[in-house]
Amino acid sequence: MRTVAVLGGGIGGLAASYYLCKNPLVTKVVLLESSSRFGGWLWSTRRSDGAVFEHGPRGIRPAGTVGRNTLNMMEDLGLTADILPVTYSHVASKNRYLYVNGELRKMPSGVSGLMRTVPPFSRPLLWSVAMEMLVKKGKEDDESIHSFVSRRLGRELADIAVDSLCRGVFAGDCRKLSVRSCFPLLYKAEQSRGSVVLGMLLGSGPSPEIRPGPLAQRSMKESWAQWSLRKGVESLPESITEFLQHSGKAELHRDAAVTQIEPSASGWKVHMEDGIVSADHIISALPAKALSSSLPPSCQPLIQQLMDVSSVTVAVVNLEYEGSVLPVTGFGHLVPSSEDRGLLGVVYDSVPFPQHNRPDGHTTRLTVMMGGAWFQEVFGAPEAVTEEGLLERATEAVRCHLGVTAAPSWSRVLLHRDCIPQYQEGHFRRVEFMRSFIKTNNLPLSLIGSSYDGVSVNDVIFGGRTAVEQLTGV
């Protein structure tokens, strides 16, 4: 494998390039990124006074195979000393809220919380959990998350808790999203054990084994729920970029949008506005739609499937207030679609990561997330939306939900166009078709990134590793 071209310099493309450079069978890696910066949605603002604000993912989970894999990478990159862990005993882990019927409601946690009736729910959650084990296994090969949870745990949980969760994680509508693709653990648990509860307790089949390094072992010993980095999560793509620059194998190109990909005798010719790169293999970490527009006509069946992967636009508003303004402490609150279709949730950033507050004086940092699957319906076309309008909507939500009447002392509004792919029912069949088409036609092409196998930072990094292992057999 002489030259591998990696398309897209977000965390997926960076991770794939990192694993390629560590692989002895790869001679050269060419990373092409269309924008002026690497890192994609991992994007932090570091103010000169020491405050840090996240515009994309903020806390990364250490759990499972994919979580351990990321922590092993962090250790290898020398970032161990910069990690800010949040344990399960921390108030940000124990206190999560829903905004329902005009009120903040703490989600039940711990055994005592499960045994009591806690508004907005009309019965103890333990009752739903116990009854779930008696529900027959579904016969469909996929269904919506809402349908799955309604069937197994009851309509109320689906309408309120799961609706809110899907808005927080995917900025999506649980009535359209696929349970098999969005929550594969739940789907596998039902398939293997006939029950989600039993599947979670007893395990639901083998998963890839990743040996936990010292950092991952520490995360288990100390019961981390999530972690960030001292200078924000953008430190991760920055560290990978630095590693690649010193690897002796990688060629990094910013402002290098791919316009066309055409087959060649040895693999591919990748056309950009100001040049051509020849490669034996392509690993594409581009969004599915972006890749579809540059593939040759011979890939028409693949192009059609790529075009059908939709994504949503999210407005992210970072706010800073002077003093301590929160009426409650916790990670934040989510809002079900029945309450407010446009507002997805508010994260209380200062609670899990007070280290990101400016060191002098007491402040409160919040992030308001809006739009998602409801963006067009509530705000109109993204190109017509103003920053002023989004800021006003965000501060109004903070005033209404949290009782904060003061104006923020600092704010930043960002509109993330098409930032989260939506795995709608049957997504797994689409991805299977794409990979089958690539294999049948012997295309030297790998598909990675959030369009296919998971939208989390951990999933995307692990996808890069898997692609490299399948490509090189190492």
DRENDO-1510 file (C-alpha; in Angstrom, 1 decimal, always signed):
<recs>
REC; n; res; u; v; w
REC; 1; MET; +0.0; +0.0; +0.0 .
REC; 2; ARG; +2.1; +2.9; -1.3 .
REC; 3; THR; -0.1; +6.0; -1.1 .
REC; 4; VAL; -3.4; +6.4; +0.7 .
REC; 5; ALA; -5.4; +9.6; +0.2 .
REC; 6; VAL; -7.6; +10.5; +3.1 .
REC; 7; LEU; -10.5; +12.9; +2.2 .
REC; 8; GLY; -11.7; +15.1; +5.0 .
REC; 9; GLY; -9.7; +16.5; +7.9 .
REC; 10; GLY; -12.3; +16.2; +10.6 .
REC; 11; ILE; -11.7; +13.9; +13.5 .
REC; 12; GLY; -12.4; +10.8; +11.3 .
REC; 13; GLY; -9.9; +11.7; +8.6 .
REC; 14; LEU; -7.3; +12.7; +11.2 .
REC; 15; ALA; -7.8; +9.4; +13.1 .
REC; 16; ALA; -7.5; +7.3; +9.9 .
REC; 17; SER; -4.3; +9.2; +9.0 .
REC; 18; TYR; -2.9; +8.6; +12.5 .
REC; 19; TYR; -3.5; +4.9; +12.2 .
REC; 20; LEU; -2.1; +4.8; +8.7 .
REC; 21; CYS; +1.1; +6.6; +9.7 .
REC; 22; LYS; +1.6; +4.1; +12.6 .
REC; 23; ASN; +1.2; +1.2; +10.1 .
REC; 24; PRO; +4.5; -0.2; +8.7 .
REC; 25; LEU; +2.8; -1.2; +5.4 .
REC; 26; VAL; +1.8; +2.3; +4.4 .
REC; 27; THR; +4.5; +4.5; +2.7 .
REC; 28; LYS; +2.6; +7.8; +2.2 .
REC; 29; VAL; -0.6; +9.5; +3.5 .
REC; 30; VAL; -2.1; +12.5; +1.8 .
REC; 31; LEU; -4.8; +14.2; +3.9 .
REC; 32; LEU; -7.1; +16.7; +2.0 .
REC; 33; GLU; -9.3; +19.1; +3.9 .
REC; 34; SER; -11.5; +21.6; +2.2 .
REC; 35; SER; -11.6; +24.2; +5.0 .
REC; 36; SER; -8.7; +26.3; +6.5 .
REC; 37; ARG; -8.6; +24.2; +9.7 .
REC; 38; PHE; -8.4; +20.5; +10.7 .
REC; 39; GLY; -10.7; +19.1; +13.4 .
REC; 40; GLY; -14.2; +19.5; +11.8 .
REC; 41; TRP; -16.8; +19.8; +14.5 .
REC; 42; LEU; -14.3; +19.5; +17.3 .
REC; 43; TRP; -13.9; +23.2; +17.7 .
REC; 44; SER; -13.0; +25.3; +20.8 .
REC; 45; THR; -12.7; +29.0; +21.4 .
REC; 46; ARG; -9.9; +29.9; +23.8 .
REC; 47; ARG; -10.2; +33.4; +25.0 .
REC; 48; SER; -7.2; +35.4; +26.0 .
REC; 49; ASP; -8.4; +35.6; +29.6 .
REC; 50; GLY; -8.3; +31.8; +29.9 .
REC; 51; ALA; -12.0; +30.9; +29.3 .
REC; 52; VAL; -12.7; +28.0; +26.9 .
REC; 53; PHE; -16.0; +27.5; +25.0 .
REC; 54; GLU; -16.9; +24.4; +22.9 .
REC; 55; HIS; -18.9; +24.8; +19.7 .
REC; 56; GLY; -19.3; +21.0; +19.0 .
REC; 57; PRO; -18.8; +18.0; +21.3 .
REC; 58; ARG; -17.7; +18.9; +24.8 .
REC; 59; GLY; -17.5; +15.7; +26.9 .
REC; 60; ILE; -16.3; +12.4; +25.6 .
REC; 61; ARG; -17.4; +9.1; +27.2 .
REC; 62; PRO; -14.7; +6.6; +28.2 .
REC; 63; ALA; -17.0; +3.5; +28.2 .
REC; 64; GLY; -16.8; +0.5; +26.0 .
REC; 65; THR; -14.4; -0.7; +23.3 .
REC; 66; VAL; -14.6; +2.6; +21.4 .
REC; 67; GLY; -14.1; +4.7; +24.6 .
REC; 68; ARG; -11.0; +2.7; +25.6 .
REC; 69; ASN; -9.6; +3.0; +22.1 .
REC; 70; THR; -9.8; +6.8; +22.2 .
REC; 71; LEU; -8.2; +6.9; +25.7 .
REC; 72; ASN; -5.3; +4.7; +24.4 .
REC; 73; MET; -4.9; +7.2; +21.5 .
REC; 74; MET; -4.9; +10.2; +24.0 .
REC; 75; GLU; -2.1; +8.4; +26.0 .
REC; 76; ASP; -0.1; +7.8; +22.8 .
REC; 77; LEU; -0.4; +11.5; +21.9 .
REC; 78; GLY; +0.9; +12.6; +25.3 .
REC; 79; LEU; -2.4; +14.2; +26.4 .
REC; 80; THR; -2.8; +12.3; +29.7 .
REC; 81; ALA; -1.9; +15.3; +31.8 .
REC; 82; ASP; -4.4; +17.6; +30.0 .
REC; 83; ILE; -7.5; +15.3; +30.7 .
REC; 84; LEU; -10.3; +16.7; +32.8 .
REC; 85; PRO; -12.3; +13.7; +34.1 .
REC; 86; VAL; -15.9; +13.9; +35.4 .
REC; 87; THR; -16.8; +10.9; +37.6 .
REC; 88; TYR; -20.2; +9.2; +38.0 .
REC; 89; SER; -20.4; +10.6; +41.5 .
REC; 90; HIS; -20.1; +14.2; +40.2 .
REC; 91; VAL; -23.1; +16.4; +40.4 .
REC; 92; ALA; -23.0; +16.8; +36.6 .
REC; 93; SER; -23.4; +13.0; +36.2 .
REC; 94; LYS; -26.1; +12.6; +38.8 .
REC; 95; ASN; -28.2; +15.6; +37.9 .
REC; 96; ARG; -29.7; +15.8; +34.4 .
REC; 97; TYR; -33.0; +17.6; +33.8 .
REC; 98; LEU; -35.9; +17.8; +31.4 .
REC; 99; TYR; -37.9; +20.9; +30.8 .
REC; 100; VAL; -41.5; +19.7; +30.7 .
REC; 101; ASN; -44.8; +21.6; +31.1 .
REC; 102; GLY; -42.9; +24.8; +31.8 .
REC; 103; GLU; -40.8; +23.3; +34.6 .
REC; 104; LEU; -37.4; +21.8; +35.1 .
REC; 105; ARG; -37.7; +18.2; +36.3 .
REC; 106; LYS; -34.7; +16.2; +37.5 .
REC; 107; MET; -34.4; +12.8; +35.8 .
REC; 108; PRO; -34.6; +9.9; +38.3 .
REC; 109; SER; -31.2; +8.5; +39.2 .
REC; 110; GLY; -30.0; +5.7; +41.5 .
REC; 111; VAL; -32.2; +2.9; +42.8 .
REC; 112; SER; -34.3; +5.1; +45.1 .
REC; 113; GLY; -35.1; +7.4; +42.1 .
REC; 114; LEU; -36.2; +4.4; +40.0 .
REC; 115; MET; -38.5; +3.1; +42.8 .
REC; 116; ARG; -40.4; +6.4; +43.3 .
REC; 117; THR; -42.9; +8.1; +41.0 .
REC; 118; VAL; -41.0; +11.2; +39.8 .
REC; 119; PRO; -42.7; +13.8; +37.7 .
REC; 120; PRO; -43.1; +14.1; +34.7 .
REC; 121; PHE; -43.6; +10.3; +34.8 .
REC; 122; SER; -46.8; +8.8; +36.1 .
REC; 123; ARG; -45.3; +5.7; +37.6 .
REC; 124; PRO; -41.9; +4.5; +38.9 .
REC; 125; LEU; -39.4; +3.7; +36.2 .
REC; 126; LEU; -38.6; +0.5; +37.9 .
REC; 127; TRP; -42.0; -0.8; +37.0 .
REC; 128; SER; -41.4; -0.1; +33.3 .
REC; 129; VAL; -38.0; -1.9; +33.6 .
REC; 130; ALA; -39.5; -4.9; +35.3 .
REC; 131; MET; -42.4; -5.2; +32.8 .
REC; 132; GLU; -39.9; -4.9; +29.9 .
REC; 133; MET; -38.6; -8.4; +30.6 .
REC; 134; LEU; -42.0; -9.8; +29.8 .
REC; 135; VAL; -42.4; -8.2; +26.4 .
REC; 136; LYS; -42.0; -10.4; +23.4 .
REC; 137; LYS; -39.1; -9.9; +21.0 .
REC; 138; GLY; -39.9; -7.8; +17.9 .
REC; 139; LYS; -39.9; -9.5; +14.5 .
REC; 140; GLU; -38.8; -6.5; +12.3 .
REC; 141; ASP; -35.2; -6.1; +11.2 .
REC; 142; ASP; -35.3; -2.4; +12.1 .
REC; 143; GLU; -37.8; +0.1; +13.6 .
REC; 144; SER; -37.9; +3.7; +14.8 .
REC; 145; ILE; -36.4; +4.4; +18.3 .
REC; 146; HIS; -39.8; +5.7; +19.4 .
REC; 147; SER; -41.6; +2.5; +18.3 .
REC; 148; PHE; -39.0; +0.3; +20.0 .
REC; 149; VAL; -39.1; +2.1; +23.3 .
REC; 150; SER; -42.9; +2.4; +23.3 .
REC; 151; ARG; -43.2; -1.3; +22.7 .
REC; 152; ARG; -40.7; -2.4; +25.3 .
REC; 153; LEU; -40.8; +0.3; +28.0 .
REC; 154; GLY; -44.1; +2.2; +27.4 .
REC; 155; ARG; -45.3; +5.2; +25.5 .
REC; 156; GLU; -44.6; +7.8; +28.2 .
REC; 157; LEU; -40.9; +7.1; +28.4 .
REC; 158; ALA; -40.7; +7.2; +24.6 .
REC; 159; ASP; -42.6; +10.5; +24.3 .
REC; 160; ILE; -40.7; +12.3; +27.0 .
REC; 161; ALA; -37.3; +10.9; +28.0 .
REC; 162; VAL; -36.3; +9.2; +24.7 .
REC; 163; ASP; -37.7; +12.0; +22.5 .
REC; 164; SER; -35.5; +14.4; +24.5 .
REC; 165; LEU; -32.4; +12.1; +24.5 .
REC; 166; CYS; -32.5; +11.8; +20.7 .
REC; 167; ARG; -32.8; +15.6; +20.4 .
REC; 168; GLY; -29.7; +15.9; +22.6 .
REC; 169; VAL; -27.6; +13.2; +21.0 .
REC; 170; PHE; -28.7; +13.3; +17.3 .
REC; 171; ALA; -30.6; +16.6; +17.1 .
REC; 172; GLY; -33.1; +14.2; +15.5 .
REC; 173; ASP; -36.7; +12.9; +15.7 .
REC; 174; CYS; -36.9; +9.6; +17.5 .
REC; 175; ARG; -40.0; +8.8; +15.4 .
REC; 176; LYS; -37.8; +8.6; +12.3 .
REC; 177; LEU; -34.4; +7.5; +13.6 .
REC; 178; SER; -33.4; +3.8; +13.5 .
REC; 179; VAL; -33.0; +2.0; +16.8 .
REC; 180; ARG; -30.7; -0.5; +15.1 .
REC; 181; SER; -28.3; +2.1; +13.8 .
REC; 182; CYS; -28.5; +4.8; +16.5 .
REC; 183; PHE; -28.6; +2.4; +19.6 .
REC; 184; PRO; -27.2; -0.9; +18.3 .
REC; 185; LEU; -26.7; -2.1; +21.9 .
REC; 186; LEU; -30.4; -1.9; +22.6 .
REC; 187; TYR; -31.2; -3.7; +19.3 .
REC; 188; LYS; -28.6; -6.4; +19.9 .
REC; 189; ALA; -29.8; -6.9; +23.5 .
REC; 190; GLU; -33.4; -7.6; +22.4 .
REC; 191; GLN; -32.2; -9.9; +19.5 .
REC; 192; SER; -29.8; -12.0; +21.7 .
REC; 193; ARG; -31.7; -12.1; +25.0 .
REC; 194; GLY; -35.2; -11.2; +24.1 .
REC; 195; SER; -35.0; -8.2; +26.5 .
REC; 196; VAL; -33.1; -5.0; +26.7 .
REC; 197; VAL; -32.7; -5.3; +30.5 .
REC; 198; LEU; -31.4; -8.9; +30.3 .
REC; 199; GLY; -29.1; -8.0; +27.4 .
REC; 200; MET; -27.6; -5.2; +29.3 .
REC; 201; LEU; -27.1; -7.4; +32.4 .
REC; 202; LEU; -25.9; -10.5; +30.7 .
REC; 203; GLY; -24.2; -9.1; +27.6 .
REC; 204; SER; -25.5; -9.4; +24.0 .
REC; 205; GLY; -22.7; -11.0; +22.1 .
REC; 206; PRO; -19.0; -10.3; +21.4 .
REC; 207; SER; -17.6; -6.9; +20.7 .
REC; 208; PRO; -14.1; -6.0; +19.4 .
REC; 209; GLU; -11.5; -6.3; +22.1 .
REC; 210; ILE; -9.3; -3.4; +22.8 .
REC; 211; ARG; -6.7; -3.7; +25.6 .
REC; 212; PRO; -7.1; -0.8; +28.0 .
REC; 213; GLY; -3.9; +1.1; +28.5 .
REC; 214; PRO; -3.0; +2.8; +31.8 .
REC; 215; LEU; -5.3; +5.8; +31.1 .
REC; 216; ALA; -8.3; +3.6; +30.2 .
REC; 217; GLN; -7.6; +1.5; +33.3 .
REC; 218; ARG; -7.5; +4.6; +35.4 .
REC; 219; SER; -10.9; +5.8; +33.9 .
REC; 220; MET; -12.5; +2.5; +35.0 .
REC; 221; LYS; -10.9; +2.6; +38.5 .
REC; 222; GLU; -12.0; +6.1; +39.1 .
REC; 223; SER; -15.5; +5.6; +37.5 .
REC; 224; TRP; -15.3; +8.4; +34.8 .
REC; 225; ALA; -18.5; +9.3; +33.2 .
REC; 226; GLN; -16.9; +11.6; +30.6 .
REC; 227; TRP; -13.8; +13.7; +30.1 .
REC; 228; SER; -12.6; +16.8; +28.3 .
REC; 229; LEU; -9.2; +18.5; +27.9 .
REC; 230; ARG; -7.7; +21.5; +29.6 .
REC; 231; LYS; -7.7; +23.7; +26.5 .
REC; 232; GLY; -10.9; +22.2; +25.1 .
REC; 233; VAL; -11.5; +19.2; +22.9 .
REC; 234; GLU; -9.9; +20.8; +19.9 .
REC; 235; SER; -6.6; +19.9; +21.5 .
REC; 236; LEU; -7.2; +16.3; +20.3 .
REC; 237; PRO; -7.3; +17.2; +16.5 .
REC; 238; GLU; -4.4; +19.6; +17.1 .
REC; 239; SER; -2.3; +16.9; +18.7 .
REC; 240; ILE; -3.1; +14.4; +15.9 .
REC; 241; THR; -2.2; +17.1; +13.3 .
REC; 242; GLU; +1.1; +17.7; +15.0 .
REC; 243; PHE; +1.8; +14.0; +15.1 .
REC; 244; LEU; +1.1; +13.7; +11.4 .
REC; 245; GLN; +3.4; +16.7; +10.6 .
REC; 246; HIS; +6.3; +15.0; +12.4 .
REC; 247; SER; +5.6; +11.4; +11.1 .
REC; 248; GLY; +7.6; +11.7; +8.0 .
REC; 249; LYS; +4.8; +9.9; +6.1 .
REC; 250; ALA; +2.0; +12.4; +5.9 .
REC; 251; GLU; +1.3; +15.3; +3.5 .
REC; 252; LEU; -1.4; +17.7; +4.9 .
REC; 253; HIS; -3.4; +20.0; +2.7 .
REC; 254; ARG; -5.8; +22.7; +3.9 .
REC; 255; ASP; -8.1; +24.6; +1.6 .
REC; 256; ALA; -8.0; +21.6; -0.7 .
REC; 257; ALA; -11.6; +20.8; -1.7 .
REC; 258; VAL; -12.0; +17.6; -3.8 .
REC; 259; THR; -13.8; +18.3; -7.0 .
REC; 260; GLN; -13.6; +15.0; -8.8 .
REC; 261; ILE; -12.4; +11.4; -8.2 .
REC; 262; GLU; -11.6; +9.3; -11.3 .
REC; 263; PRO; -10.2; +5.7; -11.6 .
REC; 264; SER; -6.6; +5.3; -12.7 .
REC; 265; ALA; -4.4; +2.3; -13.6 .
REC; 266; SER; -3.0; +2.2; -10.0 .
REC; 267; GLY; -6.1; +3.3; -8.1 .
REC; 268; TRP; -7.5; +6.9; -8.2 .
REC; 269; LYS; -6.7; +10.3; -9.4 .
REC; 270; VAL; -8.1; +12.9; -6.9 .
REC; 271; HIS; -8.7; +16.3; -8.5 .
REC; 272; MET; -8.7; +19.5; -6.6 .
REC; 273; GLU; -9.0; +23.1; -7.9 .
REC; 274; ASP; -5.2; +23.5; -8.0 .
REC; 275; GLY; -3.8; +20.0; -8.5 .
REC; 276; ILE; -4.2; +16.3; -8.7 .
REC; 277; VAL; -3.2; +13.6; -6.2 .
REC; 278; SER; -2.6; +10.0; -7.3 .
REC; 279; ALA; -3.4; +7.3; -4.7 .
REC; 280; ASP; -3.6; +3.5; -4.5 .
REC; 281; HIS; -6.5; +3.7; -2.1 .
REC; 282; ILE; -8.9; +6.4; -0.8 .
REC; 283; ILE; -10.3; +6.5; +2.7 .
REC; 284; SER; -13.2; +9.0; +2.6 .
REC; 285; ALA; -14.2; +10.7; +5.8 .
REC; 286; LEU; -16.3; +13.2; +3.8 .
REC; 287; PRO; -20.0; +13.5; +4.6 .
REC; 288; ALA; -21.9; +11.1; +2.4 .
REC; 289; LYS; -23.5; +13.8; +0.2 .
REC; 290; ALA; -20.1; +15.5; -0.3 .
REC; 291; LEU; -18.5; +12.3; -1.5 .
REC; 292; SER; -21.5; +11.5; -3.8 .
REC; 293; SER; -20.9; +14.7; -5.9 .
REC; 294; SER; -17.2; +13.8; -6.7 .
REC; 295; LEU; -17.4; +10.1; -7.6 .
REC; 296; PRO; -17.3; +9.0; -11.2 .
REC; 297; PRO; -20.5; +8.0; -13.2 .
REC; 298; SER; -19.5; +4.3; -13.0 .
REC; 299; CYS; -20.4; +4.5; -9.2 .
REC; 300; GLN; -24.0; +5.6; -9.9 .
REC; 301; PRO; -25.6; +3.0; -7.6 .
REC; 302; LEU; -23.3; +4.0; -4.8 .
REC; 303; ILE; -23.8; +7.7; -5.5 .
REC; 304; GLN; -27.6; +7.3; -5.1 .
REC; 305; GLN; -27.3; +5.6; -1.7 .
REC; 306; LEU; -24.8; +8.3; -0.5 .
REC; 307; MET; -27.2; +11.1; -1.5 .
REC; 308; ASP; -29.9; +9.5; +0.6 .
REC; 309; VAL; -28.1; +9.9; +3.9 .
REC; 310; SER; -29.6; +13.1; +5.2 .
REC; 311; SER; -28.2; +15.4; +7.9 .
REC; 312; VAL; -29.5; +18.3; +10.1 .
REC; 313; THR; -28.4; +21.8; +10.9 .
REC; 314; VAL; -27.9; +22.9; +14.5 .
REC; 315; ALA; -27.5; +26.4; +15.9 .
REC; 316; VAL; -25.0; +26.5; +18.8 .
REC; 317; VAL; -25.0; +29.6; +21.1 .
REC; 318; ASN; -22.3; +29.9; +23.7 .
REC; 319; LEU; -23.2; +32.3; +26.6 .
REC; 320; GLU; -21.3; +33.6; +29.5 .
REC; 321; TYR; -22.9; +35.3; +32.5 .
REC; 322; GLU; -21.3; +37.1; +35.4 .
REC; 323; GLY; -21.7; +35.4; +38.8 .
REC; 324; SER; -23.5; +32.2; +39.6 .
REC; 325; VAL; -26.9; +32.3; +37.9 .
REC; 326; LEU; -28.1; +28.7; +37.8 .
REC; 327; PRO; -31.1; +27.7; +39.9 .
REC; 328; VAL; -30.0; +24.1; +39.8 .
REC; 329; THR; -26.6; +22.3; +39.4 .
REC; 330; GLY; -26.2; +19.5; +36.9 .
REC; 331; PHE; -25.1; +18.7; +33.4 .
REC; 332; GLY; -27.9; +20.6; +31.7 .
REC; 333; HIS; -31.5; +20.1; +30.5 .
REC; 334; LEU; -33.1; +18.7; +27.4 .
REC; 335; VAL; -36.4; +19.7; +25.9 .
REC; 336; PRO; -38.9; +17.2; +24.4 .
REC; 337; SER; -40.3; +18.2; +21.0 .
REC; 338; SER; -43.8; +18.4; +22.5 .
REC; 339; GLU; -42.6; +21.4; +24.7 .
REC; 340; ASP; -40.6; +23.4; +22.2 .
REC; 341; ARG; -39.7; +22.1; +18.7 .
REC; 342; GLY; -36.9; +24.6; +18.1 .
REC; 343; LEU; -35.0; +24.3; +21.3 .
REC; 344; LEU; -33.1; +21.1; +21.8 .
REC; 345; GLY; -31.5; +21.7; +25.2 .
REC; 346; VAL; -29.1; +23.8; +27.4 .
REC; 347; VAL; -25.8; +22.5; +28.7 .
REC; 348; TYR; -24.5; +24.0; +32.0 .
REC; 349; ASP; -20.9; +23.9; +30.9 .
REC; 350; SER; -19.5; +25.5; +34.1 .
REC; 351; VAL; -20.8; +22.6; +36.2 .
REC; 352; PRO; -18.9; +19.6; +34.6 .
REC; 353; PHE; -15.9; +21.7; +33.5 .
REC; 354; PRO; -15.4; +24.7; +35.9 .
REC; 355; GLN; -11.7; +24.6; +34.7 .
REC; 356; HIS; -12.9; +26.3; +31.5 .
REC; 357; ASN; -14.3; +29.3; +33.3 .
REC; 358; ARG; -12.0; +32.4; +33.2 .
REC; 359; PRO; -9.7; +32.1; +36.3 .
REC; 360; ASP; -10.5; +35.6; +37.7 .
REC; 361; GLY; -14.0; +36.3; +38.9 .
REC; 362; HIS; -16.9; +33.9; +39.0 .
REC; 363; THR; -18.9; +33.2; +35.8 .
REC; 364; THR; -21.4; +30.8; +34.4 .
REC; 365; ARG; -20.9; +29.3; +30.9 .
REC; 366; LEU; -23.9; +27.8; +29.1 .
REC; 367; THR; -24.5; +26.4; +25.6 .
REC; 368; VAL; -27.9; +26.5; +24.0 .
REC; 369; MET; -28.6; +24.1; +21.1 .
REC; 370; MET; -31.4; +24.8; +18.6 .
REC; 371; GLY; -32.9; +23.4; +15.4 .
REC; 372; GLY; -31.8; +20.0; +14.3 .
REC; 373; ALA; -34.6; +18.1; +12.5 .
REC; 374; TRP; -36.9; +21.0; +13.2 .
REC; 375; PHE; -34.6; +23.8; +12.0 .
REC; 376; GLN; -36.4; +24.7; +8.8 .
REC; 377; GLU; -39.8; +24.4; +10.4 .
REC; 378; VAL; -39.0; +26.8; +13.3 .
REC; 379; PHE; -36.3; +29.1; +11.9 .
REC; 380; GLY; -36.7; +28.9; +8.1 .
REC; 381; ALA; -33.9; +28.4; +5.6 .
REC; 382; PRO; -30.4; +28.4; +7.3 .
REC; 383; GLU; -29.0; +31.0; +4.8 .
REC; 384; ALA; -31.8; +33.5; +5.9 .
REC; 385; VAL; -31.3; +33.1; +9.6 .
REC; 386; THR; -29.5; +36.0; +11.5 .
REC; 387; GLU; -27.1; +35.6; +14.4 .
REC; 388; GLU; -29.1; +38.3; +16.3 .
REC; 389; GLY; -32.3; +36.3; +15.9 .
REC; 390; LEU; -30.6; +33.1; +17.2 .
REC; 391; LEU; -29.0; +34.9; +20.1 .
REC; 392; GLU; -32.3; +36.5; +21.1 .
REC; 393; ARG; -34.0; +33.0; +21.0 .
REC; 394; ALA; -31.2; +31.5; +23.1 .
REC; 395; THR; -31.2; +34.2; +25.8 .
REC; 396; GLU; -35.0; +34.1; +26.0 .
REC; 397; ALA; -34.8; +30.3; +26.6 .
REC; 398; VAL; -32.3; +30.8; +29.4 .
REC; 399; ARG; -34.5; +33.5; +30.9 .
REC; 400; CYS; -37.6; +31.4; +30.6 .
REC; 401; HIS; -36.2; +28.0; +31.7 .
REC; 402; LEU; -33.6; +29.1; +34.2 .
REC; 403; GLY; -34.9; +32.4; +35.4 .
REC; 404; VAL; -31.8; +34.3; +34.4 .
REC; 405; THR; -32.8; +37.9; +33.7 .
REC; 406; ALA; -29.3; +39.4; +33.3 .
REC; 407; ALA; -27.9; +39.8; +29.8 .
REC; 408; PRO; -24.9; +37.6; +29.0 .
REC; 409; SER; -21.5; +39.4; +29.3 .
REC; 410; TRP; -20.2; +37.4; +26.2 .
REC; 411; SER; -21.8; +35.3; +23.5 .
REC; 412; ARG; -20.9; +33.5; +20.3 .
REC; 413; VAL; -23.4; +32.2; +17.7 .
REC; 414; LEU; -22.5; +29.5; +15.2 .
REC; 415; LEU; -24.6; +27.7; +12.6 .
REC; 416; HIS; -23.4; +24.2; +11.9 .
REC; 417; ARG; -24.9; +23.3; +8.5 .
REC; 418; ASP; -25.6; +19.6; +8.0 .
REC; 419; CYS; -23.5; +18.7; +11.0 .
REC; 420; ILE; -25.3; +15.5; +12.3 .
REC; 421; PRO; -26.3; +12.7; +9.9 .
REC; 422; GLN; -29.7; +11.2; +10.5 .
REC; 423; TYR; -29.8; +7.4; +10.6 .
REC; 424; GLN; -33.4; +6.8; +9.5 .
REC; 425; GLU; -35.1; +3.4; +9.6 .
REC; 426; GLY; -33.3; +1.0; +7.3 .
REC; 427; HIS; -30.0; +2.9; +7.5 .
REC; 428; PHE; -28.1; -0.4; +8.1 .
REC; 429; ARG; -29.3; -1.7; +4.7 .
REC; 430; ARG; -28.1; +1.4; +2.9 .
REC; 431; VAL; -24.6; +1.1; +4.5 .
REC; 432; GLU; -24.5; -2.7; +3.7 .
REC; 433; PHE; -25.4; -1.9; +0.1 .
REC; 434; MET; -22.6; +0.7; -0.2 .
REC; 435; ARG; -19.9; -1.6; +1.2 .
REC; 436; SER; -21.1; -4.5; -0.8 .
REC; 437; PHE; -21.0; -2.4; -4.0 .
REC; 438; ILE; -17.4; -1.3; -3.2 .
REC; 439; LYS; -16.4; -4.9; -2.5 .
REC; 440; THR; -18.1; -6.4; -5.6 .
REC; 441; ASN; -16.5; -3.8; -7.9 .
REC; 442; ASN; -13.1; -4.1; -6.2 .
REC; 443; LEU; -13.0; -0.3; -5.6 .
REC; 444; PRO; -10.0; +0.8; -3.6 .
REC; 445; LEU; -12.3; +2.9; -1.4 .
REC; 446; SER; -13.1; +2.9; +2.4 .
REC; 447; LEU; -16.1; +4.8; +3.9 .
REC; 448; ILE; -15.6; +6.2; +7.4 .
REC; 449; GLY; -17.0; +9.1; +9.4 .
REC; 450; SER; -20.3; +10.0; +11.0 .
REC; 451; SER; -22.4; +9.2; +7.9 .
REC; 452; TYR; -22.2; +5.5; +8.4 .
REC; 453; ASP; -21.4; +3.7; +11.7 .
REC; 454; GLY; -22.1; +6.1; +14.6 .
REC; 455; VAL; -22.0; +9.9; +15.2 .
REC; 456; SER; -20.0; +10.1; +18.4 .
REC; 457; VAL; -16.3; +11.1; +18.5 .
REC; 458; ASN; -15.4; +7.6; +19.8 .
REC; 459; ASP; -17.3; +5.9; +17.0 .
REC; 460; VAL; -15.7; +8.0; +14.3 .
REC; 461; ILE; -12.2; +7.5; +15.7 .
REC; 462; PHE; -12.8; +3.7; +15.9 .
REC; 463; GLY; -14.1; +3.7; +12.4 .
REC; 464; GLY; -10.8; +5.2; +11.2 .
REC; 465; ARG; -8.9; +2.5; +13.0 .
REC; 466; THR; -11.1; -0.3; +11.7 .
REC; 467; ALA; -10.8; +0.9; +8.0 .
REC; 468; VAL; -7.0; +0.9; +8.3 .
REC; 469; GLU; -6.9; -2.6; +9.8 .
REC; 470; GLN; -9.1; -3.9; +7.1 .
REC; 471; LEU; -7.1; -2.2; +4.4 .
REC; 472; THR; -3.7; -3.5; +5.6 .
REC; 473; GLY; -4.6; -6.6; +7.5 .
REC; 474; VAL; -2.5; -5.3; +10.5 .
</recs>
